[in-house]
Amino acid sequence: MIALWSSRHLLAQWVRRDVTVQYRQSLLGPAWAVVQPLLLLGVYGLILHNVLDVGDVPGSYVVFALCGLAPWTFMSSSLMRSVGSLADAAPILKQVYFPRAIVPLAGTGVTAVDLTASTLILLVAQVALNHELHASTLALIPIYAALLLMMGALAVVAALIGGLVRDLRFVMPLVLQLGFIVSPVMYPRTLVPDDYRWVYDLNPVSRVIGAVRDAVVLGDWPSPALLVGLLVTGALSLLLALKYSASVESRLPDLL
């Protein structure tokens, strides 16, 4: 933790570099951060809402779906960037020492920029569709802080495992597709049978999505217990991930 804190400026520079490189040769550039959630909304929203009929949702389905897509896209993009990040950075890791956790954490920082853009789309859609922008929307700050901590932890672990087990890069898309289906991203939690709803509640991402919808759509402040629970879970997860990274990072250059 101390080494990582002393290298925080390197982390910021790495994030800035990755953001620049990500869109340098892209036709749409940073606009992809806006286009991606809209494309997902158009494709999955059309099928689920108009064909399969997800049932009644509070407010507009567009806003409802964006409340799930914003955190989910951040999570999935962060994991996809992290799983092969250490292997891709192997030439640098073998020459210069710095806390290896910086590499996957930088990827999470890049996707956090996209999360900001997705959230702005969400808030604009809320206003454009003549819905009230509730004061409880400010609860997104601690909710996203908890999500960022949790994803930082998952990114570090995924990067370490992905650096040692290259097959994880091919397995991760399948895992994320399954996670998208079993998480209430595009459909309400009420569609889940009561007997299985507790399983959904074990998924921290489902709790985050539910908290976002409560704050933005319903205008309800998340309970303090939920916010504290998410923040503590995220902080402890990141701490454990960083400790594990520090314990194995000396062996990584020889294994990558």
Secondary structure, DSSP 8 states (H G I E B T S, - for coil): -HHHHHTHHHHHHHHHHHHHHHHTT-SSGGGHHHHHHHHHHHHHHIIIIIII-----SS-HHHHHHHHHHHHHHHHHHHHHHHTHHHHTHHHHTTS-S-TTHHHHHHHHHHHHHHHHHHHHHHHHHHHTT----GGGGGHHHHHHHHHHHHHHHHHHHHHHHHH-TTHHHHHHHHHHHHHHHTTSSS-GGGS-GGGHHHHHT-HHHHHHHHHHIIIII-----HHHHHHHHHHHHHHHHHHHHHHHHHGGGHHHH-
